[in-house]
Amino acid sequence: VSGPALTMAAWVYRTANASGEHQIFNKENSYEWAIFNGNVLHWAIETTDAFGWYWQTTGYTVPQNRWVHLAVVYGNGTVWTYAD
């Protein structure tokens, strides 16, 4: 996956296991970072290849009823996820 290097960080407080997608950051036609189905953190980046959007689930479960500092770093096709 080709694309620009990108770092996103935010303080998040998740209160419930709501279904669907809840965006943390979004820049239309560029990137998105969201909590999906209440707990799994995922992100997407628009690429220049034929596949368009590249989606990645981090595997990190966002804890409920407490603040957590999250960061996602993308560069050269690799993603790192950091919490607290």
N, C-alpha and C positions, 0 to 999 in steps of 0.2 A: 504494500500500500504506500503510495507516495503522497506527500502533502507537507504542509508547513509544520514546524515544531510548535507545540502548544502546551501551556500549563494553565490549569484552572484550579482555584481553591475557594472554599466556602465553609462557613459555619452552618450546620444543618441541624434542625430539631424535628424529628419524625414522631408524630403523635399517634398514628393509627396504621393498620394494615390495609389501607385503601387500595383498591384495584386500579389498574391503568397506569398511565405515565404521569409523573409529576416533575416538571422541568426545574432544574437548578439554574442552568445557563442555557441560552439558545441564541445563536446568531444565524438567522435564516440563510440557507444555502452555504453554510460554512461548517458549523459544529453544534453539538448539543450534548448536554450532560444531564442525566435524569435519574430519579428513583422509579423503578418499574415494579408494579404489583406490590407496592407497600414496603419493599425492603431491599431489593437487589439493585446495586448501583451499576449503571451502564452509561456508555458514552458513544457518540458517533461523530465521524468527521467526513466531510465531503471530499472525495478524491478526484484526481484528474484522469483516472483510468475508466474503463468501460463499465465498471460495477457501480459507479456513482458513490452512494453512501456506504461507509464501512462501519458496521456496528460491533461493539465489543462489550461483553458483560464482564465486569471485574471479578465477580464471585464474592464480593464483599457485601455482607448484610449490614445495613444501617441500623444501629441500635435504636430502640424505641424509648421515648420519654426522657431523653437527655441530649445535650448539645454535643456534637462531634465535629471536629475540624477535618475536612476532607480535601485531598489534592489529587489530581490526575495529571500526569505528565506524559506527553506523546512526542516521540521523535524517532525518525528513521524506521518507522514501522513497528516500534516497540512502545508498550504502554506500562507505566508504573502507577499504582494506586497507593496512596498513603492515608492513614487515618490517625487522628490524635497525634 
